[in-house]
């Protein structure tokens, strides 16, 4: 299985973006998919995750502002990011475990006026 992340860009504080993480292969309902982010000079942190049964988990810093969801028919997990702040600026990557760790390429989110 492979993951492909996209949807990043430049947005003003208070704005919104939606990231997508699409998986390839014949799998219809992939296991838990997570979004991580890494800001320059910082460690990689978990942002949100969603299980195959659509149970969700969020980091405290994004709870109430970000929403993770999945559409198995489209083989895609989404991360809706609202009320964005400059500190949300980072490279966002999606991840799953399918016999081995699988990382999608990152998509850059920049929150700046």
Long-range contacts (C-beta under 8 A, 24 or more apart in sequence): 1-25, 1-27, 1-30, 1-96, 1-98, 1-102, 2-102, 2-104, 3-33, 3-94, 3-95, 3-96, 3-102, 3-103, 3-104, 4-104, 4-105, 5-92, 5-93, 5-94, 5-104, 5-105, 5-106, 5-107, 6-107, 7-107, 8-92, 8-107, 8-108, 8-109, 8-110, 9-108, 9-109, 9-110, 10-110, 10-112, 11-84, 11-109, 11-110, 11-111, 12-84, 12-111, 12-112, 12-113, 13-84, 13-85, 13-86, 13-111, 13-112, 13-113, 14-83, 14-84, 15-84, 15-111, 16-80, 16-81, 16-82, 16-83, 16-84, 17-81, 17-84, 17-109, 18-78, 18-79, 18-80, 18-81, 19-78, 19-79, 19-81, 19-92, 19-94, 19-107, 19-109, 20-76, 20-77, 20-78, 20-79, 21-76, 21-77, 21-78, 21-79, 21-94, 21-104, 22-74, 22-75, 22-76, 23-75, 23-76, 23-77, 23-96, 24-75, 27-75, 27-98, 28-72, 28-75, 29-72, 30-72, 30-75, 30-96, 30-98, 31-96, 31-97, 31-98, 32-96, 32-97, 33-70, 33-77, 33-94, 33-95, 33-96, 34-94, 34-95, 34-96, 35-68, 35-77, 35-79, 35-92, 35-93, 35-94, 35-95, 36-92, 36-93, 36-94, 36-95, 37-88, 37-90, 37-91, 37-92, 37-93, 37-109, 38-90, 38-91, 38-93, 38-106, 39-87, 39-89, 39-90, 39-91, 42-90, 44-93, 47-79, 47-92, 48-79, 50-77, 61-87, 62-88, 81-109, 84-109, 84-111, 85-111, 86-111, 86-112, 87-111
